[in-house]
Amino acid sequence: MSKGAAGFVLGSVFGAAVGAVAGILLAPRSGAESRAMAADAMNDVWDAAADAYEKGGSVVNDRISGLRPTVDATTDELRAKIDLARERMDQLRSTLSDNVAAAADTVTNTATAVADKVGAAVPPPRPSTSTWRRAPRTPRPSLSHVTGCGAPRETAGAPSF
């Protein structure tokens, strides 16, 4: 610790001691009276704080009680709207299901009618006496004998794969 800091600390301790002695010697009342006054002041502050807490609690409860009917009414209104929306969704789901079923029936009937018309317009196939078979696939000829076909070529501007 430096000399200046030590002097400051020593001066602070000395000043506090002198202040305490002066306070005791110059106090107009005895210690018991001073302690009793301090206790009374603390009790007054405590009572005032408790009263403020109770008053604040009652104000908050009053405001909450005042808001409760509004909140309940809004909640009921929102629930009614949600129920109405659910009913509408069920109606739309039912209507959509019915429309899809009707469209499927229409498509099936139309496809059947077209197939019947096509079947009536095309003559039946002639019976064949021989069995037709597909010719076996022949492998493609290799181009490796052609110059430059064995390795990929890089061409300017062309992508390489």
Protein Blocks (a to p, Z undefined) as FASTA:
>chain_A
ZZklmmmmmmmmmmmmmmmmmmmmmpcbdfklmmmmmmmmmmmmmmmmmmmmmmmmmmmm
mmmmmmmmmmmmmmmmmmmmmmmmmmmmmmmmmmmmmmmmmmmmmmmmmmmmmmmmmmmm
pccddddfbdcddddddddddfklpghklpccddehiacZZ
